[in-house]
């Protein structure tokens, strides 16, 4: 995949998102909850309340400020990132790190 060809990247992204959405729809609302990124960013508290409720996890305000707890004792431990395209994609994405750190 040519990561400099934005149309190719968008087509691949759209295909991947559509496949995930279709799989989620097939599993049904008791097993899979679609979460729209835009809602998470624009309305983080109600969206996270919905997610935690779906997972049967009690509400905790710290989920709204998880970036403050990363790497701290009793805080958030980061899992290994999964490279869905290839290592070049991850390197390009790393350039946007400061912008994306809160997410």
C-alpha distances in whole Angstrom, upper triangle without the diagonal:
4,6,9,8,10,11,7,8,11,11,9,12,14,14,14,17,19,18,20,23,24,24,26,28,29,30,32,34,36,33,30,30,27,27,26,24,26,30,29,29,32,34,33,37,37,33,34,37,36,33,36,38,36,36,39,39,42,41,41,40,38,35,35,35,33,32,36,36,33,34,38,40,40,37,33,32,28,26,23,20,17,14,12,8,9,12,10,10,13,15,13,15,18,19,20,22,25,25,23,26,28,26
4,5,5,8,10,7,8,11,12,11,13,16,16,16,19,21,21,23,25,26,27,29,31,32,33,35,36,38,35,32,32,29,28,27,25,27,30,30,29,31,34,34,37,38,34,35,38,37,35,37,40,38,37,41,41,43,42,42,41,39,36,36,36,34,32,36,36,33,34,38,41,41,38,34,33,29,27,25,21,19,16,14,11,11,13,10,10,14,14,12,14,17,17,19,21,24,24,23,26,28,26
4,5,7,9,8,6,10,12,11,12,15,16,16,18,20,21,21,24,25,26,27,30,31,32,34,34,37,34,30,30,27,26,24,22,24,27,27,26,28,31,30,34,35,31,32,36,35,32,35,37,36,35,39,38,40,39,39,38,36,33,32,32,30,29,32,33,30,31,35,38,38,35,31,30,26,25,22,19,17,14,13,9,10,11,8,7,11,11,9,11,14,14,15,18,21,20,19,22,24,22
4,6,9,9,8,11,13,13,14,16,18,18,20,22,23,24,26,28,29,30,32,34,35,36,37,39,37,33,32,29,28,26,24,25,28,28,27,29,32,32,35,36,33,34,38,37,35,37,40,38,38,42,41,43,41,41,39,38,35,34,34,32,30,34,35,32,33,37,40,40,37,34,32,29,28,25,22,21,17,16,13,13,14,11,10,13,13,10,12,15,14,15,19,21,20,20,23,26,24
4,6,5,6,9,10,11,12,14,16,17,18,20,21,23,24,26,27,29,30,32,33,35,36,38,36,32,32,28,27,25,23,24,28,28,27,29,32,32,36,36,33,34,38,36,34,37,40,38,38,42,41,43,42,42,40,39,36,35,35,34,32,36,37,34,36,39,42,42,39,35,34,31,30,27,23,22,19,17,14,15,17,14,12,16,16,13,15,18,17,18,21,24,22,22,25,27,25
4,5,5,6,8,10,10,12,14,15,16,18,20,21,22,24,26,27,28,30,31,33,33,36,33,30,29,25,24,22,20,21,24,25,23,25,28,29,32,33,30,31,34,33,31,34,37,35,35,39,38,40,39,39,37,36,33,32,32,31,30,33,34,32,34,37,40,40,37,33,33,29,28,26,22,21,18,16,14,16,17,15,12,16,16,13,14,17,17,16,19,22,20,20,23,25,23
4,5,5,6,9,10,10,12,14,15,16,18,20,21,22,24,25,26,28,30,31,32,35,33,29,28,25,24,22,21,21,25,25,25,26,29,30,33,33,30,32,35,33,32,35,37,35,36,39,39,41,40,40,39,38,34,34,34,33,32,36,37,34,37,40,43,42,39,35,35,31,30,28,24,23,20,17,15,17,20,17,15,18,19,16,17,21,20,20,23,25,23,22,26,27,25
4,5,5,6,9,10,11,12,14,15,17,18,20,21,23,24,26,27,29,30,31,34,32,28,28,25,24,22,21,23,26,26,26,28,30,31,34,34,31,32,35,34,32,35,37,34,35,39,39,41,40,40,39,38,35,34,35,33,32,36,37,34,36,39,42,42,38,35,34,30,29,26,23,20,17,15,12,15,17,15,13,17,18,16,16,20,20,20,23,26,24,23,26,28,25
4,5,5,6,9,10,11,12,14,15,17,18,20,21,22,24,26,27,29,29,32,29,26,25,22,22,20,18,20,23,23,22,25,27,27,31,31,28,29,32,31,28,32,34,32,32,36,35,38,36,36,36,34,31,30,31,29,28,32,33,30,32,35,38,38,35,31,30,26,25,23,19,17,14,12,10,12,15,13,10,13,15,13,13,17,17,17,19,22,20,19,22,24,21
4,5,5,6,8,10,10,12,14,15,16,18,20,21,22,24,26,27,27,30,28,24,23,20,19,17,16,17,20,21,21,22,25,25,29,29,25,27,30,28,27,30,32,30,31,34,34,36,35,35,34,33,30,29,30,29,28,32,33,31,33,36,39,38,35,31,31,27,26,24,21,19,17,14,13,15,18,16,13,16,18,15,15,18,19,18,20,23,20,19,22,23,21
4,5,5,6,9,10,10,12,14,15,16,18,20,21,22,24,26,27,30,27,24,24,20,20,19,18,19,22,23,23,25,27,28,31,31,27,29,32,30,28,31,33,30,31,35,35,38,37,37,37,36,32,32,33,32,31,35,35,33,35,38,41,40,37,33,33,29,28,26,22,20,18,14,13,16,19,18,15,18,20,18,18,21,22,21,23,26,24,22,26,27,23
4,5,5,6,9,10,11,12,14,15,17,18,20,21,23,25,26,28,26,22,22,19,20,18,18,20,22,23,23,25,27,27,30,30,26,28,31,29,27,30,32,29,29,33,33,36,35,36,35,34,31,31,31,30,29,33,33,31,33,36,38,38,35,31,30,26,24,23,19,16,14,11,10,13,16,15,13,15,18,16,16,19,21,20,22,25,23,21,24,25,22
4,5,5,6,9,10,11,12,14,15,16,18,20,21,23,23,26,23,20,19,16,16,15,14,16,19,19,19,22,24,23,27,26,23,24,27,25,23,26,28,26,26,30,30,33,32,32,32,31,27,27,28,26,26,30,30,28,30,33,36,35,32,28,27,24,22,21,17,15,13,10,10,14,16,16,12,14,17,15,14,18,19,18,20,22,20,18,21,22,19
4,5,5,6,8,10,10,12,14,15,16,18,20,21,22,25,23,19,19,15,16,14,14,16,18,19,20,21,23,24,27,26,23,24,27,25,23,27,28,26,26,30,31,33,32,33,33,32,28,28,29,28,28,32,32,30,33,36,38,37,34,30,30,26,25,24,20,18,17,13,14,17,20,19,16,18,21,19,18,21,22,21,23,25,23,20,24,24,21
4,6,5,6,9,10,10,12,14,15,16,18,20,21,24,22,19,19,16,17,16,17,19,21,21,22,24,26,26,29,28,24,26,29,26,24,27,29,26,27,30,31,34,33,34,34,34,30,30,31,30,30,34,34,32,34,37,39,38,35,31,30,27,25,24,21,18,16,13,13,17,20,20,17,19,22,21,19,23,24,23,25,28,25,23,26,26,23
4,5,5,6,9,10,11,12,14,15,17,19,20,22,19,16,17,14,15,14,15,17,19,19,21,23,24,24,27,26,22,23,26,24,21,25,26,23,24,27,28,31,30,31,32,31,27,27,29,27,27,31,31,28,31,34,35,34,31,28,27,24,22,20,17,14,13,10,11,15,18,18,15,17,20,19,17,21,23,21,22,25,23,21,23,24,20
4,5,5,6,9,10,10,12,14,15,17,17,20,18,14,14,11,12,11,12,14,16,16,18,20,21,21,24,23,19,20,23,21,19,22,23,21,21,25,26,28,28,29,29,28,25,25,26,25,26,29,29,27,30,33,35,33,30,27,26,23,22,21,18,16,15,12,14,17,20,20,17,18,21,20,18,21,23,21,22,25,22,20,22,22,18
4,5,5,6,9,10,10,12,14,15,17,19,18,14,14,11,13,13,14,16,18,19,20,22,23,23,26,24,21,22,25,22,20,24,25,22,23,26,28,30,30,31,32,31,27,28,30,28,29,33,33,31,33,36,38,36,33,30,30,27,25,24,21,19,19,15,16,20,23,23,20,22,25,23,22,25,27,25,26,28,26,23,26,26,22
4,5,5,6,9,10,11,12,14,16,19,16,13,14,12,14,15,16,19,20,21,23,25,25,25,27,26,22,23,26,23,21,24,25,22,22,26,27,30,30,32,32,32,28,29,31,29,30,33,33,31,33,36,37,36,33,29,29,26,24,23,20,18,17,14,15,19,22,23,20,21,25,24,22,25,27,26,27,30,27,24,27,27,23
4,5,5,6,9,10,11,12,14,16,13,10,11,9,11,12,14,17,18,18,20,22,22,22,24,23,19,20,22,19,17,20,21,18,18,22,23,26,26,28,29,28,24,25,27,25,26,30,29,28,30,33,34,32,29,26,25,23,21,21,18,16,16,13,16,19,22,23,20,21,24,24,21,24,26,25,25,28,25,22,24,24,20
4,5,5,6,9,10,11,12,14,13,9,10,7,10,11,13,15,16,17,19,21,21,21,23,21,18,19,21,18,16,20,20,17,18,22,23,26,26,28,28,28,24,25,27,26,27,31,31,29,32,34,36,34,31,28,27,25,23,24,21,19,20,17,19,22,25,26,23,23,27,26,23,26,28,26,27,29,26,23,26,25,21
4,5,5,6,9,10,12,15,13,11,12,10,13,14,17,19,19,20,23,24,24,24,26,24,21,22,24,21,19,22,22,19,20,24,26,29,29,31,32,32,28,29,31,30,31,34,34,33,35,37,39,36,34,31,30,28,26,26,24,21,22,18,20,24,27,28,25,26,29,28,26,29,31,29,30,32,30,27,29,28,25
4,5,5,6,9,11,13,11,9,11,10,14,15,18,20,21,21,24,25,25,25,26,24,21,22,23,20,18,21,21,18,18,22,24,27,27,29,31,30,27,28,30,28,30,33,32,31,33,35,36,34,32,29,28,26,24,24,22,19,20,17,20,23,26,28,25,25,29,28,26,29,31,30,30,32,30,27,29,28,24
4,5,5,6,8,10,8,5,7,7,11,13,16,18,18,18,21,23,22,21,23,21,18,18,20,16,15,17,18,14,15,18,20,23,24,26,27,27,24,25,28,26,28,31,30,29,32,33,34,32,30,27,27,25,23,23,22,20,21,18,21,25,27,29,25,26,29,29,26,29,31,29,29,31,29,26,27,26,22
4,5,5,7,10,9,7,9,9,12,14,17,19,19,20,23,24,23,23,24,22,19,20,21,17,16,19,19,15,17,20,22,25,26,28,30,30,26,27,30,29,31,34,33,32,35,37,38,35,33,30,30,28,27,27,25,23,24,22,24,28,30,32,28,29,32,32,29,32,34,32,32,34,31,28,30,29,25
4,5,9,11,10,9,11,12,16,18,21,23,22,23,26,27,27,26,27,25,22,23,24,20,19,22,21,17,19,21,24,27,28,31,32,32,29,30,33,31,33,36,35,34,37,38,39,37,35,32,31,30,28,28,26,24,25,22,25,28,31,33,30,30,34,33,31,34,36,34,34,36,34,31,33,32,28
4,7,8,6,6,9,11,15,17,20,23,22,22,25,27,26,25,26,24,21,21,22,18,17,19,18,14,15,18,21,24,25,28,30,30,26,28,31,29,31,34,33,32,34,36,36,34,32,29,29,28,25,26,25,23,25,22,25,28,31,33,30,30,34,33,31,33,36,34,33,36,34,30,31,30,27
4,6,6,6,8,10,14,16,20,22,20,21,24,25,24,24,24,21,19,20,20,16,15,17,16,13,14,17,20,23,24,27,28,29,26,27,30,29,31,34,33,33,35,36,37,34,32,30,30,29,27,28,27,25,27,25,28,31,33,35,32,32,35,35,32,34,37,34,34,36,34,31,32,30,27
4,5,5,6,9,12,15,18,20,18,18,22,23,21,21,21,18,16,17,16,13,12,14,13,9,12,14,17,20,20,23,25,26,23,24,27,26,29,32,31,31,33,34,35,32,30,28,28,28,26,28,27,26,28,25,28,32,34,35,32,32,35,35,32,34,36,34,33,35,32,29,30,28,25
4,6,8,11,14,17,20,22,20,20,24,25,23,22,21,19,17,17,16,13,12,14,12,8,10,12,15,18,19,23,25,26,23,25,28,26,29,32,30,30,33,34,34,31,29,27,28,27,26,28,27,26,28,27,30,33,35,37,34,33,37,36,33,35,38,35,34,36,34,31,31,29,26
4,7,10,13,16,19,22,20,20,23,25,23,22,22,20,17,17,17,14,12,13,13,9,10,12,15,18,20,22,25,25,22,24,27,25,28,30,29,28,30,32,32,29,27,25,25,25,23,24,24,23,25,23,27,30,32,34,31,30,34,34,31,32,35,33,32,34,32,29,29,27,24
4,7,10,13,15,18,17,16,20,22,20,19,20,18,15,15,16,12,10,13,13,9,10,13,15,18,19,22,23,24,20,22,25,23,26,28,27,27,29,30,31,28,26,24,24,23,21,23,22,20,23,21,24,27,29,31,28,27,31,30,27,29,32,30,29,31,29,25,26,25,21
4,6,10,13,15,13,13,17,18,16,16,16,14,11,12,13,9,8,11,11,7,9,13,14,17,17,20,21,21,18,19,22,21,23,26,25,25,28,29,30,27,25,23,23,22,21,23,22,21,23,21,24,27,29,30,27,27,30,29,26,28,30,28,27,29,26,23,24,22,19
4,6,10,12,11,11,14,16,15,15,16,14,11,12,14,11,9,13,13,11,13,16,17,19,19,21,22,22,18,19,22,21,23,26,26,25,28,30,31,29,26,23,24,22,21,23,21,20,21,19,22,25,27,28,25,24,28,27,24,26,28,25,25,27,24,21,22,21,17
4,6,9,8,7,11,12,12,11,13,11,8,9,12,9,8,12,13,11,13,16,16,18,17,19,19,19,15,16,18,18,20,23,23,22,26,27,29,26,24,21,22,20,20,21,19,19,21,19,22,25,26,27,23,23,26,25,22,24,26,22,22,23,21,18,19,17,14
4,5,5,6,9,10,10,11,13,12,9,11,14,12,11,15,16,15,16,19,19,21,19,21,20,20,17,16,19,19,20,23,24,23,27,28,30,28,25,22,24,22,22,23,20,20,21,19,21,24,26,26,22,22,25,24,20,23,24,21,21,22,19,17,19,17,14
4,5,5,6,9,10,10,13,13,10,11,14,13,12,16,18,17,18,21,20,22,20,20,19,19,15,14,17,16,17,21,21,21,24,26,28,27,23,21,22,20,20,21,18,18,19,18,20,23,24,24,20,20,22,21,17,19,20,17,17,18,15,13,15,13,10
4,5,5,6,8,9,13,12,10,12,15,14,14,18,19,19,20,23,22,23,21,21,20,20,17,15,17,18,19,22,23,23,26,28,31,29,26,23,25,23,23,24,22,22,22,21,23,25,26,26,22,22,24,22,19,21,22,18,19,19,16,14,17,14,12
4,5,5,5,7,10,9,7,10,12,11,12,15,16,16,18,20,20,20,18,19,18,18,15,14,16,17,19,21,23,23,27,28,30,28,25,23,24,23,24,25,23,24,25,23,25,28,29,29,25,25,27,25,22,24,25,21,21,21,18,16,18,15,13
4,6,5,5,8,8,6,7,10,10,10,13,15,15,16,18,17,18,16,16,15,15,12,10,13,14,15,18,19,19,23,24,26,24,21,19,21,19,20,22,20,21,22,22,24,26,27,27,24,23,25,24,20,22,23,19,19,19,16,14,15,12,10
4,6,6,9,11,9,10,13,14,14,16,18,18,19,22,20,21,18,18,16,16,13,11,13,14,14,17,19,19,23,24,26,25,22,19,21,20,21,23,21,22,23,22,24,26,27,27,23,22,24,22,19,20,21,17,17,16,13,12,13,10,9
4,6,9,10,9,11,14,14,15,17,19,20,21,23,22,22,19,19,17,17,15,12,15,16,17,19,21,22,26,27,29,28,24,22,25,24,25,27,24,26,26,26,27,30,30,30,26,25,27,25,22,23,24,20,20,19,16,15,16,13,12
4,6,6,6,9,10,11,12,14,16,17,19,20,19,19,15,16,14,15,13,10,14,15,17,19,21,22,25,26,28,26,23,22,24,23,25,27,25,26,28,27,29,32,32,32,28,27,29,28,24,26,26,22,22,21,18,17,18,15,13
4,6,5,6,8,10,10,12,14,15,16,18,16,16,13,13,11,12,9,7,10,12,14,16,17,18,22,22,24,22,19,18,20,20,22,24,22,24,26,25,28,30,30,31,27,26,28,27,23,24,25,21,20,20,17,15,16,12,11
4,5,5,6,9,10,10,12,14,15,16,14,13,10,10,8,11,9,7,10,12,15,16,17,19,23,23,24,22,19,18,21,21,23,26,25,26,28,28,31,33,33,34,30,29,31,30,26,27,28,25,23,22,20,18,18,15,14
4,6,5,6,9,10,10,12,14,15,14,14,11,12,11,14,11,10,14,16,18,20,21,22,26,26,27,24,22,21,24,24,25,27,26,27,29,29,32,34,35,35,32,30,33,32,28,29,30,27,26,25,23,21,21,18,16
4,5,5,6,9,10,11,13,14,14,14,12,13,13,14,11,10,14,15,17,19,20,21,24,25,26,24,21,19,22,21,22,24,23,24,26,25,28,30,31,32,28,27,30,29,25,26,28,24,23,23,21,19,19,16,14
4,5,5,6,8,10,10,12,11,11,8,10,10,11,8,8,11,12,15,17,17,18,21,22,23,20,17,16,18,18,19,22,21,23,25,25,28,30,30,31,28,26,29,29,25,26,27,24,23,23,21,18,18,15,13
4,5,5,6,8,10,10,9,9,7,9,10,12,9,10,14,14,18,19,19,20,24,23,24,21,19,18,21,21,22,25,25,26,28,28,31,33,34,35,32,30,33,32,29,29,31,28,26,26,24,22,21,18,17
4,6,5,6,9,10,10,11,10,12,13,15,12,13,17,17,20,22,21,23,26,26,27,24,22,20,22,22,23,25,25,25,28,27,30,32,33,35,31,30,33,32,29,30,32,28,27,28,25,23,23,20,18
4,5,5,6,9,9,10,10,12,13,14,11,12,16,15,18,20,19,20,23,24,24,21,19,17,19,19,19,22,21,22,24,24,27,29,30,32,28,27,30,30,26,27,29,26,25,26,24,21,21,18,15
4,5,5,6,5,7,7,9,11,12,10,12,15,14,18,19,18,19,22,22,22,19,17,16,18,19,19,22,22,23,26,26,29,31,32,34,30,29,32,32,28,29,31,28,26,27,25,22,21,19,17
4,5,5,6,7,8,11,14,15,13,15,18,18,21,23,22,23,25,25,25,22,21,20,22,22,23,26,25,26,29,28,32,34,35,37,33,32,35,35,31,32,34,31,30,30,28,25,25,22,20
4,5,8,10,11,14,17,18,15,17,20,19,22,24,23,24,26,27,27,24,22,20,22,22,22,24,24,24,27,26,29,32,33,35,32,30,34,34,30,31,34,31,29,30,29,25,25,23,20
4,5,9,11,13,16,16,14,16,19,18,21,23,21,21,24,24,24,21,19,18,19,19,19,22,22,22,25,25,28,31,32,34,31,29,32,33,29,30,33,30,28,30,28,25,24,22,20
4,7,9,12,15,16,15,17,20,19,22,24,22,23,25,25,24,21,20,19,21,22,21,25,25,26,29,29,32,34,35,37,34,32,36,36,33,33,36,33,31,32,31,27,27,24,22
4,6,9,12,13,11,14,17,16,19,20,18,19,22,21,21,17,16,16,18,19,19,23,24,25,28,28,32,34,34,36,33,31,34,35,31,31,34,31,29,29,28,25,24,22,20
4,6,10,11,11,14,16,15,19,20,18,20,22,21,20,17,16,16,19,21,22,25,26,27,31,31,34,36,36,38,36,33,36,36,33,33,35,32,30,30,29,26,25,22,21
4,7,9,8,10,13,13,17,17,16,18,21,20,20,17,16,16,19,20,22,25,26,27,30,31,34,36,36,37,34,32,35,35,31,31,33,30,28,28,26,24,23,19,19
4,5,6,8,10,11,14,14,13,16,18,17,17,14,13,13,17,18,20,24,25,27,30,31,34,35,35,36,34,31,33,34,30,29,31,28,26,25,25,22,20,17,17
4,5,6,7,9,12,12,12,15,18,17,17,15,13,14,17,19,21,25,25,27,30,31,34,35,35,36,33,30,32,32,29,28,30,27,24,23,22,20,19,15,16
4,5,5,6,9,9,8,11,14,13,14,12,9,10,14,15,18,22,22,25,27,29,31,33,32,33,30,28,30,30,26,25,27,24,22,21,20,18,16,13,14
4,5,5,9,10,9,11,15,14,16,13,10,10,13,14,16,19,20,22,25,25,28,30,29,31,28,25,27,28,24,23,25,22,20,19,19,16,14,11,11
4,6,9,10,11,13,16,16,18,16,13,12,16,16,19,21,21,23,26,26,29,30,30,31,28,25,27,27,23,23,24,21,19,18,17,15,13,10,10
4,5,6,8,10,13,13,15,14,11,11,14,15,18,20,20,23,25,26,29,30,29,30,27,24,26,26,22,21,23,20,17,16,15,14,11,8,10
4,5,5,7,10,11,13,12,8,7,10,11,14,17,17,20,22,24,26,27,26,27,25,22,24,24,21,20,21,19,16,15,15,13,10,8,9
4,5,5,9,10,13,13,9,8,11,11,14,16,16,19,21,23,25,26,24,25,23,20,21,22,18,17,18,16,13,12,12,11,7,6,8
4,6,9,8,11,12,8,9,12,13,16,19,19,23,25,27,29,29,28,29,27,23,24,25,22,20,21,19,16,14,15,14,10,9,11
4,6,5,8,8,5,5,9,10,14,17,18,21,24,26,29,29,27,29,27,23,25,26,22,21,23,21,17,16,18,16,12,11,13
4,6,9,9,6,5,6,7,11,14,15,18,21,23,26,25,24,25,24,20,21,23,20,17,20,18,15,15,16,14,10,10,11
4,7,9,6,6,6,8,11,13,15,19,21,24,27,26,24,26,25,21,22,24,21,19,21,20,16,17,19,17,13,14,15
4,6,5,7,8,11,14,17,19,22,25,28,30,30,28,30,28,25,26,27,25,22,24,23,19,19,21,19,15,15,17
4,5,8,9,12,15,18,21,24,27,30,32,32,30,32,31,27,29,30,28,25,28,27,23,23,25,23,19,19,20
4,7,9,12,15,18,21,24,27,29,32,32,31,33,32,28,30,31,28,26,29,27,24,24,25,23,19,18,19
4,7,10,13,16,18,21,24,27,29,30,28,30,28,25,27,28,25,23,25,24,20,20,21,19,16,15,15
4,6,9,13,15,18,21,23,26,26,25,27,25,22,23,25,22,20,23,21,18,18,19,16,13,13,13
4,6,10,12,15,18,21,24,24,22,25,23,20,22,24,21,19,22,21,17,19,20,17,14,14,14
4,7,8,12,15,17,20,20,19,21,19,16,18,20,17,16,19,18,15,16,17,14,12,13,12
4,6,9,12,15,18,18,17,20,18,15,18,20,17,16,20,19,16,18,19,16,14,15,14
4,6,9,12,15,15,13,16,15,12,15,17,15,14,18,18,16,18,19,16,15,17,15
4,6,9,12,12,11,14,12,9,12,14,12,12,15,15,13,17,17,14,14,15,13
4,6,9,9,10,13,11,9,13,14,13,13,17,17,16,19,19,16,16,18,16
4,6,6,7,9,8,7,10,12,11,12,15,16,15,19,19,16,17,19,17
4,6,9,11,8,9,12,13,12,14,17,17,17,21,20,17,19,21,18
4,7,8,6,8,11,11,11,14,16,17,18,21,21,18,20,22,20
4,5,5,7,9,10,11,13,15,17,17,21,21,19,21,23,21
4,5,5,6,9,10,11,13,15,15,19,20,18,19,22,20
4,5,5,6,9,10,11,14,15,18,19,18,19,22,21
4,5,5,6,9,10,12,13,17,16,15,17,20,18
4,5,5,6,9,10,10,14,15,13,14,17,16
4,5,5,7,9,10,14,15,14,15,18,17
4,5,6,8,10,13,13,13,15,18,17
4,5,6,7,11,10,9,11,14,13
4,5,5,9,10,9,10,14,13
4,6,8,9,10,11,15,15
4,6,6,6,9,11,11
4,5,5,6,9,10
4,6,5,8,10
4,6,7,9
4,6,5
4,5
4
